[in-house]
Amino acid sequence: MTAPLLAPLRAILRLGLIPQIAIGIVCGVLLVLVSPQTAESVALLGQIFISALKAVAPILVFVLVMAAIANHRKGQPTHIRSVLVLYLIGTLVAALVAVTASFLFPTTLIIDMPQASGNPPGNVLEILRDLLLSVVANPVSALTEANFVAILAWAVGLGIALRGANATTLNALNDLSSAVSNIVRLVIRFAPLGIFGLVAGTLATSGMGALLDYGRLLAIILGCMLFVALVTNPVIVYLMIHRNPYPLVFTCLRGSAITAFFTRSSAANIPINLELCKRLKLHADTYSISIPLGATINMAGAAITITVITLAATHTLGISVDFPTALLLCIVSALAACGVSGVAGGSLLLIPMAASLFGISADVAMQVVAIGFVISVLQDSTETALNSSTDVLFTAAACQARERDQAVSQPAD
């Protein structure tokens, strides 16, 4: 009697993770249509999944980065410098795309909303100061508060200090790294259930009606992100690997962007990205550092959000902005994006800092931020999907470019 009922479940379990996630998404939408009240109750599954990812991500990053650096030996390739350059170029290009789109499709906002709550940073120097203070934070508080800047700093420092450790210590560190990785794999196996809960809960509570009033602004932001994901990022990757970039682009979007879209957190998606890098057979010495680093500083989607909404505010207030000034906004947005925490909604509170370049008061700017929160159901999800998938894409591009260069430099037999 139970065998026929279990047969479909066994068939689903034999599928790969991505098809299971797709089934979870479809089931979540269907549940909202059939019973919204039940959909709200299963949102707990999504909350548990995100909490589990956020809980394991800090210790995972700390242990993996420390182990990778401690076990690194002179002569082993890391390619970190190339990845960092790609992160910077990608973020600047994304901001430039946002400026161009904002000039081509100027948008007017309705600023009559209550002020949003939050304490935005005052300027770029304040952001840089906060970053420096984050680096020297207490390591215990950094792990409990998911301060990835401090976690990376302590992991790098301890990894360097342990490079002279004896074999027993390094073996113990490797065993700890493997144990944490196994826990992460277990959490990831529950991604279909978690995303089922996230989709059902989000659609049941928020719906899509709130997006209609700000459809033009949302369309420009999402259009810029899609353009970056499908046009400018592939061009950057092509210049690195000198072959068709789209198979790699679509692999990263399929393997990273889908889960990032629903978790809405670059930090929570770190375990997913590390697993994807492993499947792509990239250098562990590279991705164990570049992926958590990218979740902290590689924020092309955030640069787009900051730029588009800031220029929409200037257009609404009748402030004339020439293209050179807008280019300055590109640089400011890129720097600000690097200081965005890898959590949901992190880019929105940096809008007042960018708006201050044009003399927009904090009161008005925070009303603009409130509009950002209205559209954040899709804006923040898409932003995170772009940010997180680009971490893997640029890491893979740097590794493949180095492998190509090494193959070319080897003498023919």
Salt bridges, closest charged atoms under 4 A:
ASP130 OD1 - ARG129 NH2 3.41
GLU275 OE1 - ARG185 NE 3.61
ASP380 OD2 - ARG264 NE 3.38
GLU403 OE2 - HIS283 NE2 3.74
ASP405 OD1 - ARG404 NH2 2.65
